[in-house]
Amino acid sequence: MNTLSLFFVAGVALYVGLAAVIDIRQHRVPNYLTVPAALAGLAFHCFAPGGWGLGVSLAGFAVGFGLLLLPWLFGGGGMGDVKLLAALGAWLGPMLMLVAFALSILTAALLALSVLTWVVVTAGFQKAQRNYLGGRIGNIQQPQSDEPRTRRHRLLPFAVPVALSVWSMLAWMVVQGRL
């Protein structure tokens, strides 16, 4: 792997890693991360020898931005997720951005299914313990929150499956010698 490829992989991996950590802690992906990442991706492809050029980088930015714009407009996600993918698209270009997005959706679905399975198994185990230890206590009820539904924190921030997917994709590309 040459120095330019190493810089590309490190830049993209660091960006999505930071986005995942911040999204876990703050439940948002802030502009102070996405804007410099997008500009760095555009600059990399404009000025680095072997970069894909401004057109491909801008196309990736547009694809990344467009993928979650409609769901955001209908309340299905946060604008930070839209900007996360836009900046990532500036680095990856349109085709790799589509691959990364597809992998991210698949990873998010698998993680959500795992969490759901864990909750169901844990709740069933807790109910069985209560029944065995001292009679029937009743149905397990979820605690109610005073916060409106739209203000509750997400269980799994979207930057996490994005980071896992992008890291996997980059590792595969490195192993295959495509970078």
C-alpha positions as CSV (number, residue, x, y, z in Angstrom):
1,M,0.0,0.0,0.0
2,N,1.4,3.4,-1.0
3,T,1.5,6.5,1.2
4,L,-1.5,8.1,-0.6
5,S,-3.7,5.0,-0.1
6,L,-2.6,4.9,3.5
7,F,-3.7,8.5,4.0
8,F,-7.0,7.8,2.3
9,V,-7.8,4.8,4.4
10,A,-6.6,6.5,7.6
11,G,-8.6,9.6,6.9
12,V,-11.9,7.8,6.1
13,A,-11.5,5.3,9.0
14,L,-10.7,8.1,11.5
15,Y,-13.7,10.2,10.3
16,V,-16.3,7.5,10.6
17,G,-14.7,6.3,13.9
18,L,-15.0,9.8,15.4
19,A,-18.5,10.2,14.1
20,A,-19.5,6.9,15.8
21,V,-18.0,7.8,19.1
22,I,-19.6,11.3,19.1
23,D,-22.9,9.9,18.0
24,I,-22.9,7.4,20.8
25,R,-22.0,10.0,23.4
26,Q,-24.0,13.0,22.1
27,H,-26.7,11.4,19.9
28,R,-25.7,13.7,17.1
29,V,-23.1,14.1,14.4
30,P,-21.9,17.8,14.7
31,N,-21.0,20.2,11.9
32,Y,-17.5,20.7,13.4
33,L,-16.8,17.1,12.3
34,T,-18.7,16.8,9.0
35,V,-17.8,20.1,7.4
36,P,-14.0,19.7,7.7
37,A,-14.3,16.0,6.7
38,A,-16.2,16.9,3.5
39,L,-13.7,19.7,2.6
40,A,-10.8,17.3,3.3
41,G,-12.3,14.7,1.0
42,L,-12.9,17.2,-1.8
43,A,-9.3,18.6,-1.4
44,F,-7.8,15.1,-1.3
45,H,-9.4,14.2,-4.6
46,C,-8.6,17.5,-6.2
47,F,-4.9,17.8,-5.3
48,A,-3.6,14.4,-4.4
49,P,-1.8,12.6,-7.3
50,G,-4.1,9.7,-8.2
51,G,-7.2,11.4,-6.7
52,W,-10.4,10.9,-8.5
53,G,-10.9,14.6,-9.2
54,L,-13.4,17.2,-8.1
55,G,-16.3,15.9,-10.2
56,V,-16.2,12.4,-8.7
57,S,-15.8,13.8,-5.2
58,L,-18.7,16.2,-5.6
59,A,-20.9,13.4,-7.1
60,G,-20.1,11.2,-4.1
61,F,-21.0,14.2,-1.8
62,A,-24.3,14.5,-3.7
63,V,-25.1,10.8,-3.5
64,G,-24.3,10.7,0.2
65,F,-26.4,13.7,0.9
66,G,-29.3,12.4,-1.1
67,L,-29.5,9.0,0.4
68,L,-30.9,10.1,3.7
69,L,-32.4,13.5,2.7
70,L,-35.9,12.1,2.0
71,P,-36.1,10.1,5.2
72,W,-34.9,13.2,7.2
73,L,-37.6,15.3,5.5
74,F,-40.2,12.8,6.8
75,G,-38.8,12.7,10.3
76,G,-37.0,9.4,9.9
77,G,-33.5,10.4,11.0
78,G,-31.3,13.3,11.9
79,M,-29.6,15.9,9.7
80,G,-26.3,14.8,11.2
81,D,-26.7,11.4,9.5
82,V,-27.4,13.2,6.2
83,K,-24.2,15.3,6.6
84,L,-22.3,12.2,7.8
85,L,-23.0,10.4,4.5
86,A,-22.4,13.5,2.4
87,A,-18.9,14.0,3.8
88,L,-18.2,10.3,3.5
89,G,-19.4,10.5,-0.1
90,A,-16.8,13.3,-0.8
91,W,-14.1,10.8,0.2
92,L,-15.6,7.6,-1.3
93,G,-17.2,8.9,-4.6
94,P,-20.6,7.8,-5.7
95,M,-20.1,4.1,-6.3
96,L,-18.3,3.3,-3.1
97,M,-20.8,5.5,-1.2
98,L,-23.6,3.4,-2.5
99,V,-21.8,0.2,-1.4
100,A,-21.0,1.7,2.0
101,F,-24.6,2.7,2.4
102,A,-26.0,-0.7,1.5
103,L,-23.6,-2.3,3.9
104,S,-24.5,0.2,6.6
105,I,-28.2,-0.6,6.2
106,L,-27.5,-4.3,6.4
107,T,-25.3,-3.9,9.4
108,A,-27.9,-1.6,11.1
109,A,-30.6,-4.3,10.5
110,L,-28.4,-7.1,11.9
111,L,-27.5,-5.0,15.0
112,A,-31.1,-4.1,15.5
113,L,-32.2,-7.7,15.2
114,S,-29.5,-8.7,17.7
115,V,-30.6,-6.0,20.2
116,L,-34.2,-7.0,19.8
117,T,-33.4,-10.7,20.3
118,W,-31.3,-9.8,23.4
119,V,-34.2,-7.7,24.9
120,V,-36.8,-10.5,24.3
121,V,-34.5,-13.2,25.7
122,T,-33.6,-11.1,28.7
123,A,-37.2,-10.1,29.4
124,G,-38.3,-13.7,29.1
125,F,-35.5,-14.8,31.4
126,Q,-36.5,-12.2,34.0
127,K,-40.1,-13.2,33.8
128,A,-39.2,-16.8,34.3
129,Q,-37.1,-15.9,37.3
130,R,-39.9,-14.0,38.9
131,N,-42.4,-16.8,38.3
132,Y,-40.0,-19.4,39.7
133,L,-38.9,-17.3,42.8
134,G,-42.3,-16.2,44.1
135,G,-45.4,-16.5,42.1
136,R,-46.7,-14.5,39.2
137,I,-45.8,-10.8,39.4
138,G,-47.6,-9.8,36.3
139,N,-46.6,-8.6,32.8
140,I,-43.3,-6.8,32.3
141,Q,-44.0,-3.2,31.5
142,Q,-41.6,-0.7,30.0
143,P,-41.0,2.3,32.1
144,Q,-42.7,5.4,30.8
145,S,-40.7,8.4,29.9
146,D,-41.7,12.0,30.6
147,E,-39.9,13.1,27.4
148,P,-41.9,13.2,24.2
149,R,-41.3,10.3,21.9
150,T,-39.3,12.4,19.4
151,R,-36.8,13.4,22.2
152,R,-36.0,9.9,23.4
153,H,-32.5,8.8,22.5
154,R,-32.0,6.2,19.8
155,L,-30.8,2.8,21.0
156,L,-28.2,2.5,18.2
157,P,-26.9,5.7,16.5
158,F,-26.6,5.3,12.7
159,A,-22.9,6.3,12.7
160,V,-22.1,3.0,14.4
161,P,-23.2,0.7,11.6
162,V,-21.7,3.2,9.1
163,A,-18.3,3.0,10.8
164,L,-18.4,-0.8,11.1
165,S,-19.4,-1.1,7.4
166,V,-16.9,1.4,6.1
167,W,-14.1,-0.2,8.1
168,S,-15.0,-3.6,6.7
169,M,-15.2,-2.3,3.2
170,L,-11.8,-0.5,3.5
171,A,-10.2,-3.7,5.0
172,W,-11.6,-5.8,2.1
173,M,-10.2,-3.3,-0.4
174,V,-6.8,-3.3,1.2
175,V,-6.7,-7.1,1.3
176,Q,-7.8,-7.3,-2.3
177,G,-5.1,-4.8,-3.3
178,R,-7.7,-2.3,-4.7
179,L,-6.1,0.6,-2.7
